[in-house]
Amino acid sequence: MSRPVSANLEIRTGKDGERIACSACGHGLAPAGTPWKRHAALREISMNGAGGKAYTGAPEALLRQFSCPGCGTLLDSEMALPGEPFLDDIVHA
Ligand SMILES: [Zn+2]
């Protein structure tokens, strides 16, 4: 049993309760209601030289991409400064 919570995340109900999971491959990331981003594969890209149109914000800004450790699907991304905590969006069951 599963229901979507975003484009690439869903809540799956299994024998160990409800988990936030990748909807592409079903890889479980974290129990529902807890931060899941620290369980994803993180890639940080400097906004400088990221290509495309020039970025005009803080020169040290990073683009963080959170991907599924199982299949590599991009689950979420956020902009942050180095050392900033993740913007945890808690997914409640
Ligand atoms: Zn996956």
PDB file of the backbone (N, CA, C, O) and the ligand in Angstrom, with CONECT records:
HET     ZN  A 101       1
ATOM      1  N   MET A   1       0.845  -1.189   0.000  1.00  0.00           N
ATOM      2  CA  MET A   1       0.000   0.000   0.000  1.00  0.00           C
ATOM      3  C   MET A   1       0.882   1.241   0.000  1.00  0.00           C
ATOM      4  O   MET A   1       1.856   1.309   0.749  1.00  0.00           O
ATOM      5  N   SER A   2       0.551   2.216  -0.828  1.00  0.00           N
ATOM      6  CA  SER A   2       1.350   3.420  -0.874  1.00  0.00           C
ATOM      7  C   SER A   2       0.492   4.579  -1.354  1.00  0.00           C
ATOM      8  O   SER A   2      -0.508   4.402  -2.049  1.00  0.00           O
ATOM      9  N   ARG A   3       0.920   5.769  -0.961  1.00  0.00           N
ATOM     10  CA  ARG A   3       0.242   6.953  -1.516  1.00  0.00           C
ATOM     11  C   ARG A   3       1.280   8.040  -1.724  1.00  0.00           C
ATOM     12  O   ARG A   3       2.199   8.194  -0.920  1.00  0.00           O
ATOM     13  N   PRO A   4       1.132   8.786  -2.793  1.00  0.00           N
ATOM     14  CA  PRO A   4       2.150   9.779  -3.139  1.00  0.00           C
ATOM     15  C   PRO A   4       2.126  10.977  -2.202  1.00  0.00           C
ATOM     16  O   PRO A   4       1.059  11.392  -1.749  1.00  0.00           O
ATOM     17  N   VAL A   5       3.303  11.538  -1.909  1.00  0.00           N
ATOM     18  CA  VAL A   5       3.388  12.780  -1.133  1.00  0.00           C
ATOM     19  C   VAL A   5       4.037  13.896  -1.953  1.00  0.00           C
ATOM     20  O   VAL A   5       3.877  15.073  -1.630  1.00  0.00           O
ATOM     21  N   SER A   6       4.762  13.537  -3.003  1.00  0.00           N
ATOM     22  CA  SER A   6       5.284  14.528  -3.924  1.00  0.00           C
ATOM     23  C   SER A   6       5.544  13.796  -5.224  1.00  0.00           C
ATOM     24  O   SER A   6       5.175  12.632  -5.378  1.00  0.00           O
ATOM     25  N   ALA A   7       6.186  14.492  -6.165  1.00  0.00           N
ATOM     26  CA  ALA A   7       6.378  13.894  -7.481  1.00  0.00           C
ATOM     27  C   ALA A   7       7.133  12.571  -7.395  1.00  0.00           C
ATOM     28  O   ALA A   7       6.849  11.640  -8.150  1.00  0.00           O
ATOM     29  N   ASN A   8       8.099  12.489  -6.470  1.00  0.00           N
ATOM     30  CA  ASN A   8       8.955  11.308  -6.441  1.00  0.00           C
ATOM     31  C   ASN A   8       9.029  10.636  -5.083  1.00  0.00           C
ATOM     32  O   ASN A   8       9.866   9.760  -4.870  1.00  0.00           O
ATOM     33  N   LEU A   9       8.164  11.036  -4.160  1.00  0.00           N
ATOM     34  CA  LEU A   9       8.148  10.426  -2.833  1.00  0.00           C
ATOM     35  C   LEU A   9       6.756   9.892  -2.539  1.00  0.00           C
ATOM     36  O   LEU A   9       5.754  10.436  -3.004  1.00  0.00           O
ATOM     37  N   GLU A  10       6.712   8.826  -1.766  1.00  0.00           N
ATOM     38  CA  GLU A  10       5.418   8.307  -1.368  1.00  0.00           C
ATOM     39  C   GLU A  10       5.535   7.692   0.033  1.00  0.00           C
ATOM     40  O   GLU A  10       6.630   7.386   0.505  1.00  0.00           O
ATOM     41  N   ILE A  11       4.405   7.524   0.668  1.00  0.00           N
ATOM     42  CA  ILE A  11       4.345   6.815   1.942  1.00  0.00           C
ATOM     43  C   ILE A  11       3.989   5.364   1.647  1.00  0.00           C
ATOM     44  O   ILE A  11       2.973   5.074   1.017  1.00  0.00           O
ATOM     45  N   ARG A  12       4.839   4.465   2.113  1.00  0.00           N
ATOM     46  CA  ARG A  12       4.581   3.045   1.936  1.00  0.00           C
ATOM     47  C   ARG A  12       4.332   2.412   3.291  1.00  0.00           C
ATOM     48  O   ARG A  12       5.062   2.676   4.247  1.00  0.00           O
ATOM     49  N   THR A  13       3.332   1.599   3.378  1.00  0.00           N
ATOM     50  CA  THR A  13       3.037   0.884   4.614  1.00  0.00           C
ATOM     51  C   THR A  13       3.580  -0.528   4.506  1.00  0.00           C
ATOM     52  O   THR A  13       3.175  -1.303   3.640  1.00  0.00           O
ATOM     53  N   GLY A  14       4.500  -0.846   5.399  1.00  0.00           N
ATOM     54  CA  GLY A  14       5.101  -2.173   5.406  1.00  0.00           C
ATOM     55  C   GLY A  14       5.011  -2.777   6.784  1.00  0.00           C
ATOM     56  O   GLY A  14       4.294  -2.283   7.653  1.00  0.00           O
ATOM     57  N   LYS A  15       5.766  -3.877   6.976  1.00  0.00           N
ATOM     58  CA  LYS A  15       5.682  -4.579   8.256  1.00  0.00           C
ATOM     59  C   LYS A  15       6.313  -3.764   9.376  1.00  0.00           C
ATOM     60  O   LYS A  15       6.004  -3.986  10.547  1.00  0.00           O
ATOM     61  N   ASP A  16       7.191  -2.825   9.037  1.00  0.00           N
ATOM     62  CA  ASP A  16       7.812  -1.996  10.071  1.00  0.00           C
ATOM     63  C   ASP A  16       7.181  -0.603  10.111  1.00  0.00           C
ATOM     64  O   ASP A  16       7.826   0.352  10.546  1.00  0.00           O
ATOM     65  N   GLY A  17       5.940  -0.476   9.666  1.00  0.00           N
ATOM     66  CA  GLY A  17       5.238   0.799   9.771  1.00  0.00           C
ATOM     67  C   GLY A  17       5.272   1.579   8.477  1.00  0.00           C
ATOM     68  O   GLY A  17       5.597   1.050   7.414  1.00  0.00           O
ATOM     69  N   GLU A  18       4.927   2.850   8.593  1.00  0.00           N
ATOM     70  CA  GLU A  18       4.861   3.694   7.409  1.00  0.00           C
ATOM     71  C   GLU A  18       6.211   4.354   7.187  1.00  0.00           C
ATOM     72  O   GLU A  18       6.812   4.899   8.112  1.00  0.00           O
ATOM     73  N   ARG A  19       6.671   4.297   5.960  1.00  0.00           N
ATOM     74  CA  ARG A  19       7.971   4.867   5.619  1.00  0.00           C
ATOM     75  C   ARG A  19       7.834   5.785   4.416  1.00  0.00           C
ATOM     76  O   ARG A  19       7.010   5.567   3.528  1.00  0.00           O
ATOM     77  N   ILE A  20       8.675   6.828   4.415  1.00  0.00           N
ATOM     78  CA  ILE A  20       8.806   7.673   3.239  1.00  0.00           C
ATOM     79  C   ILE A  20       9.707   6.933   2.263  1.00  0.00           C
ATOM     80  O   ILE A  20      10.811   6.522   2.621  1.00  0.00           O
ATOM     81  N   ALA A  21       9.251   6.766   1.061  1.00  0.00           N
ATOM     82  CA  ALA A  21       9.979   5.950   0.097  1.00  0.00           C
ATOM     83  C   ALA A  21      10.044   6.626  -1.263  1.00  0.00           C
ATOM     84  O   ALA A  21       9.213   7.468  -1.605  1.00  0.00           O
ATOM     85  N   CYS A  22      11.057   6.231  -2.029  1.00  0.00           N
ATOM     86  CA  CYS A  22      11.175   6.645  -3.421  1.00  0.00           C
ATOM     87  C   CYS A  22      10.046   5.995  -4.207  1.00  0.00           C
ATOM     88  O   CYS A  22       9.854   4.781  -4.137  1.00  0.00           O
ATOM     89  N   SER A  23       9.297   6.800  -4.956  1.00  0.00           N
ATOM     90  CA  SER A  23       8.182   6.206  -5.686  1.00  0.00           C
ATOM     91  C   SER A  23       8.646   5.552  -6.980  1.00  0.00           C
ATOM     92  O   SER A  23       7.875   4.839  -7.622  1.00  0.00           O
ATOM     93  N   ALA A  24       9.895   5.783  -7.369  1.00  0.00           N
ATOM     94  CA  ALA A  24      10.395   5.146  -8.587  1.00  0.00           C
ATOM     95  C   ALA A  24      10.779   3.696  -8.332  1.00  0.00           C
ATOM     96  O   ALA A  24      10.460   2.823  -9.139  1.00  0.00           O
ATOM     97  N   CYS A  25      11.468   3.425  -7.206  1.00  0.00           N
ATOM     98  CA  CYS A  25      11.959   2.067  -6.968  1.00  0.00           C
ATOM     99  C   CYS A  25      11.473   1.498  -5.650  1.00  0.00           C
ATOM    100  O   CYS A  25      11.672   0.311  -5.390  1.00  0.00           O
ATOM    101  N   GLY A  26      10.840   2.308  -4.807  1.00  0.00           N
ATOM    102  CA  GLY A  26      10.322   1.798  -3.541  1.00  0.00           C
ATOM    103  C   GLY A  26      11.326   1.779  -2.408  1.00  0.00           C
ATOM    104  O   GLY A  26      11.012   1.294  -1.321  1.00  0.00           O
ATOM    105  N   HIS A  27      12.526   2.295  -2.631  1.00  0.00           N
ATOM    106  CA  HIS A  27      13.543   2.325  -1.589  1.00  0.00           C
ATOM    107  C   HIS A  27      13.055   3.152  -0.398  1.00  0.00           C
ATOM    108  O   HIS A  27      12.689   4.316  -0.561  1.00  0.00           O
ATOM    109  N   GLY A  28      13.048   2.558   0.793  1.00  0.00           N
ATOM    110  CA  GLY A  28      12.601   3.253   1.988  1.00  0.00           C
ATOM    111  C   GLY A  28      13.684   4.190   2.500  1.00  0.00           C
ATOM    112  O   GLY A  28      14.841   3.792   2.638  1.00  0.00           O
ATOM    113  N   LEU A  29      13.309   5.441   2.784  1.00  0.00           N
ATOM    114  CA  LEU A  29      14.298   6.439   3.211  1.00  0.00           C
ATOM    115  C   LEU A  29      14.254   6.649   4.715  1.00  0.00           C
ATOM    116  O   LEU A  29      15.300   6.651   5.364  1.00  0.00           O
ATOM    117  N   ALA A  30      13.073   6.825   5.280  1.00  0.00           N
ATOM    118  CA  ALA A  30      12.955   7.150   6.699  1.00  0.00           C
ATOM    119  C   ALA A  30      11.529   6.860   7.141  1.00  0.00           C
ATOM    120  O   ALA A  30      10.611   6.841   6.322  1.00  0.00           O
ATOM    121  N   PRO A  31      11.343   6.633   8.450  1.00  0.00           N
ATOM    122  CA  PRO A  31       9.970   6.482   8.939  1.00  0.00           C
ATOM    123  C   PRO A  31       9.152   7.737   8.654  1.00  0.00           C
ATOM    124  O   PRO A  31       9.678   8.848   8.710  1.00  0.00           O
ATOM    125  N   ALA A  32       7.884   7.566   8.352  1.00  0.00           N
ATOM    126  CA  ALA A  32       7.005   8.715   8.117  1.00  0.00           C
ATOM    127  C   ALA A  32       7.038   9.630   9.332  1.00  0.00           C
ATOM    128  O   ALA A  32       7.035   9.155  10.467  1.00  0.00           O
ATOM    129  N   GLY A  33       7.069  10.927   9.104  1.00  0.00           N
ATOM    130  CA  GLY A  33       7.077  11.892  10.194  1.00  0.00           C
ATOM    131  C   GLY A  33       8.471  12.256  10.679  1.00  0.00           C
ATOM    132  O   GLY A  33       8.603  13.031  11.626  1.00  0.00           O
ATOM    133  N   THR A  34       9.517  11.718  10.056  1.00  0.00           N
ATOM    134  CA  THR A  34      10.889  12.062  10.426  1.00  0.00           C
ATOM    135  C   THR A  34      11.592  12.651   9.200  1.00  0.00           C
ATOM    136  O   THR A  34      11.174  12.411   8.067  1.00  0.00           O
ATOM    137  N   PRO A  35      12.661  13.425   9.430  1.00  0.00           N
ATOM    138  CA  PRO A  35      13.373  14.006   8.276  1.00  0.00           C
ATOM    139  C   PRO A  35      13.974  12.911   7.402  1.00  0.00           C
ATOM    140  O   PRO A  35      14.591  11.977   7.914  1.00  0.00           O
ATOM    141  N   TRP A  36      13.797  13.018   6.096  1.00  0.00           N
ATOM    142  CA  TRP A  36      14.273  11.961   5.204  1.00  0.00           C
ATOM    143  C   TRP A  36      15.499  12.382   4.416  1.00  0.00           C
ATOM    144  O   TRP A  36      16.189  11.535   3.848  1.00  0.00           O
ATOM    145  N   LYS A  37      15.781  13.683   4.371  1.00  0.00           N
ATOM    146  CA  LYS A  37      16.845  14.125   3.455  1.00  0.00           C
ATOM    147  C   LYS A  37      18.210  13.591   3.839  1.00  0.00           C
ATOM    148  O   LYS A  37      19.047  13.345   2.971  1.00  0.00           O
ATOM    149  N   ARG A  38      18.448  13.407   5.141  1.00  0.00           N
ATOM    150  CA  ARG A  38      19.767  12.903   5.551  1.00  0.00           C
ATOM    151  C   ARG A  38      19.962  11.450   5.152  1.00  0.00           C
ATOM    152  O   ARG A  38      21.079  10.938   5.224  1.00  0.00           O
ATOM    153  N   HIS A  39      18.901  10.778   4.736  1.00  0.00           N
ATOM    154  CA  HIS A  39      19.011   9.395   4.291  1.00  0.00           C
ATOM    155  C   HIS A  39      19.124   9.289   2.780  1.00  0.00           C
ATOM    156  O   HIS A  39      19.317   8.202   2.236  1.00  0.00           O
ATOM    157  N   ALA A  40      19.003  10.414   2.114  1.00  0.00           N
ATOM    158  CA  ALA A  40      19.124  10.406   0.661  1.00  0.00           C
ATOM    159  C   ALA A  40      20.585  10.611   0.268  1.00  0.00           C
ATOM    160  O   ALA A  40      21.415  10.985   1.095  1.00  0.00           O
ATOM    161  N   ALA A  41      20.880  10.363  -0.988  1.00  0.00           N
ATOM    162  CA  ALA A  41      22.221  10.635  -1.498  1.00  0.00           C
ATOM    163  C   ALA A  41      22.304  12.120  -1.822  1.00  0.00           C
ATOM    164  O   ALA A  41      21.524  12.636  -2.623  1.00  0.00           O
ATOM    165  N   LEU A  42      23.266  12.807  -1.187  1.00  0.00           N
ATOM    166  CA  LEU A  42      23.367  14.258  -1.315  1.00  0.00           C
ATOM    167  C   LEU A  42      24.460  14.645  -2.302  1.00  0.00           C
ATOM    168  O   LEU A  42      25.568  14.108  -2.268  1.00  0.00           O
ATOM    169  N   ARG A  43      24.131  15.582  -3.179  1.00  0.00           N
ATOM    170  CA  ARG A  43      25.130  16.168  -4.074  1.00  0.00           C
ATOM    171  C   ARG A  43      25.019  17.673  -3.926  1.00  0.00           C
ATOM    172  O   ARG A  43      23.928  18.229  -4.047  1.00  0.00           O
ATOM    173  N   GLU A  44      26.125  18.332  -3.668  1.00  0.00           N
ATOM    174  CA  GLU A  44      26.137  19.788  -3.550  1.00  0.00           C
ATOM    175  C   GLU A  44      26.881  20.375  -4.730  1.00  0.00           C
ATOM    176  O   GLU A  44      28.015  19.993  -5.017  1.00  0.00           O
ATOM    177  N   ILE A  45      26.244  21.292  -5.401  1.00  0.00           N
ATOM    178  CA  ILE A  45      26.797  21.895  -6.605  1.00  0.00           C
ATOM    179  C   ILE A  45      26.920  23.390  -6.359  1.00  0.00           C
ATOM    180  O   ILE A  45      25.965  24.029  -5.918  1.00  0.00           O
ATOM    181  N   SER A  46      28.080  23.943  -6.640  1.00  0.00           N
ATOM    182  CA  SER A  46      28.232  25.386  -6.516  1.00  0.00           C
ATOM    183  C   SER A  46      27.334  26.081  -7.516  1.00  0.00           C
ATOM    184  O   SER A  46      27.248  25.678  -8.676  1.00  0.00           O
ATOM    185  N   MET A  47      26.659  27.141  -7.056  1.00  0.00           N
ATOM    186  CA  MET A  47      25.804  27.892  -7.969  1.00  0.00           C
ATOM    187  C   MET A  47      26.642  28.692  -8.950  1.00  0.00           C
ATOM    188  O   MET A  47      26.159  29.072 -10.017  1.00  0.00           O
ATOM    189  N   ASN A  48      27.895  28.949  -8.596  1.00  0.00           N
ATOM    190  CA  ASN A  48      28.800  29.636  -9.513  1.00  0.00           C
ATOM    191  C   ASN A  48      29.291  28.646 -10.553  1.00  0.00           C
ATOM    192  O   ASN A  48      29.786  27.571 -10.211  1.00  0.00           O
ATOM    193  N   GLY A  49      29.159  28.996 -11.788  1.00  0.00           N
ATOM    194  CA  GLY A  49      29.612  28.099 -12.834  1.00  0.00           C
ATOM    195  C   GLY A  49      28.707  26.908 -13.014  1.00  0.00           C
ATOM    196  O   GLY A  49      29.107  25.906 -13.607  1.00  0.00           O
ATOM    197  N   ALA A  50      27.482  27.001 -12.508  1.00  0.00           N
ATOM    198  CA  ALA A  50      26.555  25.900 -12.690  1.00  0.00           C
ATOM    199  C   ALA A  50      26.010  25.860 -14.115  1.00  0.00           C
ATOM    200  O   ALA A  50      25.240  24.964 -14.462  1.00  0.00           O
ATOM    201  N   GLY A  51      26.399  26.809 -14.924  1.00  0.00           N
ATOM    202  CA  GLY A  51      25.937  26.830 -16.300  1.00  0.00           C
ATOM    203  C   GLY A  51      24.613  27.560 -16.414  1.00  0.00           C
ATOM    204  O   GLY A  51      23.989  27.912 -15.414  1.00  0.00           O
ATOM    205  N   GLY A  52      24.209  27.774 -17.615  1.00  0.00           N
ATOM    206  CA  GLY A  52      22.965  28.496 -17.820  1.00  0.00           C
ATOM    207  C   GLY A  52      23.130  29.964 -17.505  1.00  0.00           C
ATOM    208  O   GLY A  52      24.231  30.510 -17.580  1.00  0.00           O
ATOM    209  N   LYS A  53      22.027  30.599 -17.153  1.00  0.00           N
ATOM    210  CA  LYS A  53      22.109  32.032 -16.937  1.00  0.00           C
ATOM    211  C   LYS A  53      22.837  32.347 -15.636  1.00  0.00           C
ATOM    212  O   LYS A  53      22.808  31.567 -14.683  1.00  0.00           O
ATOM    213  N   ALA A  54      23.483  33.496 -15.618  1.00  0.00           N
ATOM    214  CA  ALA A  54      24.335  33.849 -14.496  1.00  0.00           C
ATOM    215  C   ALA A  54      23.535  33.917 -13.199  1.00  0.00           C
ATOM    216  O   ALA A  54      22.426  34.450 -13.154  1.00  0.00           O
ATOM    217  N   TYR A  55      24.127  33.368 -12.160  1.00  0.00           N
ATOM    218  CA  TYR A  55      23.495  33.402 -10.854  1.00  0.00           C
ATOM    219  C   TYR A  55      24.016  34.628 -10.118  1.00  0.00           C
ATOM    220  O   TYR A  55      25.219  34.886 -10.126  1.00  0.00           O
ATOM    221  N   THR A  56      23.130  35.386  -9.485  1.00  0.00           N
ATOM    222  CA  THR A  56      23.528  36.676  -8.926  1.00  0.00           C
ATOM    223  C   THR A  56      23.372  36.742  -7.409  1.00  0.00           C
ATOM    224  O   THR A  56      23.473  37.831  -6.843  1.00  0.00           O
ATOM    225  N   GLY A  57      23.135  35.635  -6.738  1.00  0.00           N
ATOM    226  CA  GLY A  57      23.002  35.633  -5.283  1.00  0.00           C
ATOM    227  C   GLY A  57      24.348  35.505  -4.612  1.00  0.00           C
ATOM    228  O   GLY A  57      25.371  35.889  -5.180  1.00  0.00           O
ATOM    229  N   ALA A  58      24.354  34.965  -3.403  1.00  0.00           N
ATOM    230  CA  ALA A  58      25.589  34.792  -2.650  1.00  0.00           C
ATOM    231  C   ALA A  58      26.556  33.910  -3.433  1.00  0.00           C
ATOM    232  O   ALA A  58      26.168  32.861  -3.946  1.00  0.00           O
ATOM    233  N   PRO A  59      27.826  34.338  -3.527  1.00  0.00           N
ATOM    234  CA  PRO A  59      28.765  33.588  -4.374  1.00  0.00           C
ATOM    235  C   PRO A  59      29.031  32.173  -3.873  1.00  0.00           C
ATOM    236  O   PRO A  59      29.413  31.299  -4.652  1.00  0.00           O
ATOM    237  N   GLU A  60      28.833  31.944  -2.577  1.00  0.00           N
ATOM    238  CA  GLU A  60      29.131  30.604  -2.048  1.00  0.00           C
ATOM    239  C   GLU A  60      27.902  29.704  -2.018  1.00  0.00           C
ATOM    240  O   GLU A  60      27.968  28.580  -1.520  1.00  0.00           O
ATOM    241  N   ALA A  61      26.780  30.189  -2.547  1.00  0.00           N
ATOM    242  CA  ALA A  61      25.545  29.403  -2.484  1.00  0.00           C
ATOM    243  C   ALA A  61      25.701  28.067  -3.202  1.00  0.00           C
ATOM    244  O   ALA A  61      26.403  27.956  -4.206  1.00  0.00           O
ATOM    245  N   LEU A  62      25.038  27.078  -2.668  1.00  0.00           N
ATOM    246  CA  LEU A  62      25.089  25.727  -3.217  1.00  0.00           C
ATOM    247  C   LEU A  62      23.700  25.299  -3.639  1.00  0.00           C
ATOM    248  O   LEU A  62      22.699  25.721  -3.060  1.00  0.00           O
ATOM    249  N   LEU A  63      23.655  24.465  -4.642  1.00  0.00           N
ATOM    250  CA  LEU A  63      22.429  23.747  -4.962  1.00  0.00           C
ATOM    251  C   LEU A  63      22.589  22.340  -4.412  1.00  0.00           C
ATOM    252  O   LEU A  63      23.490  21.609  -4.824  1.00  0.00           O
ATOM    253  N   ARG A  64      21.730  21.960  -3.493  1.00  0.00           N
ATOM    254  CA  ARG A  64      21.761  20.606  -2.944  1.00  0.00           C
ATOM    255  C   ARG A  64      20.738  19.754  -3.667  1.00  0.00           C
ATOM    256  O   ARG A  64      19.573  20.130  -3.800  1.00  0.00           O
ATOM    257  N   GLN A  65      21.188  18.615  -4.126  1.00  0.00           N
ATOM    258  CA  GLN A  65      20.275  17.683  -4.776  1.00  0.00           C
ATOM    259  C   GLN A  65      20.213  16.415  -3.947  1.00  0.00           C
ATOM    260  O   GLN A  65      21.238  15.815  -3.623  1.00  0.00           O
ATOM    261  N   PHE A  66      19.001  16.018  -3.608  1.00  0.00           N
ATOM    262  CA  PHE A  66      18.786  14.815  -2.816  1.00  0.00           C
ATOM    263  C   PHE A  66      18.248  13.730  -3.735  1.00  0.00           C
ATOM    264  O   PHE A  66      17.179  13.869  -4.329  1.00  0.00           O
ATOM    265  N   SER A  67      19.010  12.648  -3.841  1.00  0.00           N
ATOM    266  CA  SER A  67      18.643  11.586  -4.761  1.00  0.00           C
ATOM    267  C   SER A  67      18.411  10.291  -4.015  1.00  0.00           C
ATOM    268  O   SER A  67      18.897  10.100  -2.900  1.00  0.00           O
ATOM    269  N   CYS A  68      17.662   9.406  -4.646  1.00  0.00           N
ATOM    270  CA  CYS A  68      17.401   8.088  -4.071  1.00  0.00           C
ATOM    271  C   CYS A  68      18.689   7.273  -4.079  1.00  0.00           C
ATOM    272  O   CYS A  68      19.335   7.162  -5.122  1.00  0.00           O
ATOM    273  N   PRO A  69      19.082   6.693  -2.924  1.00  0.00           N
ATOM    274  CA  PRO A  69      20.279   5.850  -2.900  1.00  0.00           C
ATOM    275  C   PRO A  69      20.084   4.560  -3.688  1.00  0.00           C
ATOM    276  O   PRO A  69      21.058   3.907  -4.067  1.00  0.00           O
ATOM    277  N   GLY A  70      18.844   4.195  -3.932  1.00  0.00           N
ATOM    278  CA  GLY A  70      18.569   2.944  -4.625  1.00  0.00           C
ATOM    279  C   GLY A  70      18.649   3.067  -6.137  1.00  0.00           C
ATOM    280  O   GLY A  70      19.244   2.221  -6.804  1.00  0.00           O
ATOM    281  N   CYS A  71      18.047   4.122  -6.679  1.00  0.00           N
ATOM    282  CA  CYS A  71      17.954   4.202  -8.145  1.00  0.00           C
ATOM    283  C   CYS A  71      18.474   5.518  -8.705  1.00  0.00           C
ATOM    284  O   CYS A  71      18.577   5.665  -9.923  1.00  0.00           O
ATOM    285  N   GLY A  72      18.804   6.484  -7.842  1.00  0.00           N
ATOM    286  CA  GLY A  72      19.386   7.727  -8.331  1.00  0.00           C
ATOM    287  C   GLY A  72      18.380   8.770  -8.765  1.00  0.00           C
ATOM    288  O   GLY A  72      18.768   9.845  -9.223  1.00  0.00           O
ATOM    289  N   THR A  73      17.093   8.480  -8.633  1.00  0.00           N
ATOM    290  CA  THR A  73      16.078   9.476  -8.997  1.00  0.00           C
ATOM    291  C   THR A  73      16.232  10.718  -8.121  1.00  0.00           C
ATOM    292  O   THR A  73      16.397  10.609  -6.906  1.00  0.00           O
ATOM    293  N   LEU A  74      16.177  11.892  -8.739  1.00  0.00           N
ATOM    294  CA  LEU A  74      16.244  13.134  -7.974  1.00  0.00           C
ATOM    295  C   LEU A  74      14.935  13.318  -7.211  1.00  0.00           C
ATOM    296  O   LEU A  74      13.860  13.385  -7.807  1.00  0.00           O
ATOM    297  N   LEU A  75      15.039  13.398  -5.889  1.00  0.00           N
ATOM    298  CA  LEU A  75      13.847  13.465  -5.034  1.00  0.00           C
ATOM    299  C   LEU A  75      13.486  14.897  -4.673  1.00  0.00           C
ATOM    300  O   LEU A  75      12.309  15.251  -4.616  1.00  0.00           O
ATOM    301  N   ASP A  76      14.501  15.720  -4.427  1.00  0.00           N
ATOM    302  CA  ASP A  76      14.237  17.104  -4.056  1.00  0.00           C
ATOM    303  C   ASP A  76      15.534  17.875  -4.220  1.00  0.00           C
ATOM    304  O   ASP A  76      16.617  17.294  -4.276  1.00  0.00           O
ATOM    305  N   SER A  77      15.408  19.194  -4.295  1.00  0.00           N
ATOM    306  CA  SER A  77      16.602  20.021  -4.328  1.00  0.00           C
ATOM    307  C   SER A  77      16.299  21.311  -3.595  1.00  0.00           C
ATOM    308  O   SER A  77      15.145  21.723  -3.477  1.00  0.00           O
ATOM    309  N   GLU A  78      17.343  21.935  -3.110  1.00  0.00           N
ATOM    310  CA  GLU A  78      17.181  23.185  -2.381  1.00  0.00           C
ATOM    311  C   GLU A  78      18.450  24.001  -2.556  1.00  0.00           C
ATOM    312  O   GLU A  78      19.521  23.466  -2.844  1.00  0.00           O
ATOM    313  N   MET A  79      18.305  25.312  -2.374  1.00  0.00           N
ATOM    314  CA  MET A  79      19.472  26.172  -2.375  1.00  0.00           C
ATOM    315  C   MET A  79      19.863  26.466  -0.941  1.00  0.00           C
ATOM    316  O   MET A  79      18.997  26.677  -0.091  1.00  0.00           O
ATOM    317  N   ALA A  80      21.155  26.482  -0.662  1.00  0.00           N
ATOM    318  CA  ALA A  80      21.613  26.692   0.701  1.00  0.00           C
ATOM    319  C   ALA A  80      23.002  27.299   0.674  1.00  0.00           C
ATOM    320  O   ALA A  80      23.686  27.295  -0.349  1.00  0.00           O
ATOM    321  N   LEU A  81      23.405  27.822   1.827  1.00  0.00           N
ATOM    322  CA  LEU A  81      24.776  28.246   2.005  1.00  0.00           C
ATOM    323  C   LEU A  81      25.540  27.102   2.658  1.00  0.00           C
ATOM    324  O   LEU A  81      24.944  26.277   3.351  1.00  0.00           O
ATOM    325  N   PRO A  82      26.872  27.041   2.440  1.00  0.00           N
ATOM    326  CA  PRO A  82      27.643  25.945   3.027  1.00  0.00           C
ATOM    327  C   PRO A  82      27.430  25.868   4.532  1.00  0.00           C
ATOM    328  O   PRO A  82      27.484  26.888   5.219  1.00  0.00           O
ATOM    329  N   GLY A  83      27.187  24.660   5.050  1.00  0.00           N
ATOM    330  CA  GLY A  83      27.020  24.460   6.477  1.00  0.00           C
ATOM    331  C   GLY A  83      25.616  24.705   6.986  1.00  0.00           C
ATOM    332  O   GLY A  83      25.323  24.404   8.143  1.00  0.00           O
ATOM    333  N   GLU A  84      24.748  25.240   6.160  1.00  0.00           N
ATOM    334  CA  GLU A  84      23.365  25.424   6.591  1.00  0.00           C
ATOM    335  C   GLU A  84      22.698  24.070   6.775  1.00  0.00           C
ATOM    336  O   GLU A  84      22.965  23.136   6.019  1.00  0.00           O
ATOM    337  N   PRO A  85      21.823  23.962   7.785  1.00  0.00           N
ATOM    338  CA  PRO A  85      21.100  22.695   7.950  1.00  0.00           C
ATOM    339  C   PRO A  85      20.152  22.462   6.785  1.00  0.00           C
ATOM    340  O   PRO A  85      19.750  23.399   6.094  1.00  0.00           O
ATOM    341  N   PHE A  86      19.804  21.210   6.580  1.00  0.00           N
ATOM    342  CA  PHE A  86      18.849  20.880   5.520  1.00  0.00           C
ATOM    343  C   PHE A  86      17.513  21.541   5.839  1.00  0.00           C
ATOM    344  O   PHE A  86      17.141  21.704   7.002  1.00  0.00           O
ATOM    345  N   LEU A  87      16.811  21.911   4.794  1.00  0.00           N
ATOM    346  CA  LEU A  87      15.441  22.404   4.954  1.00  0.00           C
ATOM    347  C   LEU A  87      14.548  21.175   5.071  1.00  0.00           C
ATOM    348  O   LEU A  87      14.016  20.681   4.077  1.00  0.00           O
ATOM    349  N   ASP A  88      14.395  20.703   6.275  1.00  0.00           N
ATOM    350  CA  ASP A  88      13.647  19.469   6.449  1.00  0.00           C
ATOM    351  C   ASP A  88      12.158  19.715   6.283  1.00  0.00           C
ATOM    352  O   ASP A  88      11.540  20.466   7.036  1.00  0.00           O
ATOM    353  N   ASP A  89      11.608  19.064   5.281  1.00  0.00           N
ATOM    354  CA  ASP A  89      10.157  19.080   5.182  1.00  0.00           C
ATOM    355  C   ASP A  89       9.662  17.727   5.675  1.00  0.00           C
ATOM    356  O   ASP A  89       9.830  16.703   5.012  1.00  0.00           O
ATOM    357  N   ILE A  90       9.061  17.749   6.830  1.00  0.00           N
ATOM    358  CA  ILE A  90       8.625  16.496   7.457  1.00  0.00           C
ATOM    359  C   ILE A  90       7.353  16.014   6.767  1.00  0.00           C
ATOM    360  O   ILE A  90       6.373  16.748   6.639  1.00  0.00           O
ATOM    361  N   VAL A  91       7.400  14.779   6.334  1.00  0.00           N
ATOM    362  CA  VAL A  91       6.232  14.185   5.687  1.00  0.00           C
ATOM    363  C   VAL A  91       5.476  13.366   6.718  1.00  0.00           C
ATOM    364  O   VAL A  91       5.961  12.339   7.192  1.00  0.00           O
ATOM    365  N   HIS A  92       4.296  13.829   7.056  1.00  0.00           N
ATOM    366  CA  HIS A  92       3.498  13.120   8.056  1.00  0.00           C
ATOM    367  C   HIS A  92       2.575  12.122   7.381  1.00  0.00           C
ATOM    368  O   HIS A  92       2.023  12.357   6.307  1.00  0.00           O
ATOM    369  N   ALA A  93       2.441  11.025   8.050  1.00  0.00           N
ATOM    370  CA  ALA A  93       1.574   9.980   7.525  1.00  0.00           C
ATOM    371  C   ALA A  93       0.117  10.432   7.613  1.00  0.00           C
ATOM    372  O   ALA A  93      -0.784   9.691   7.220  1.00  0.00           O
TER     373      ALA A  93
HETATM  374 ZN    ZN A 101      14.574   4.958  -5.981  1.00  0.00          ZN2+
END
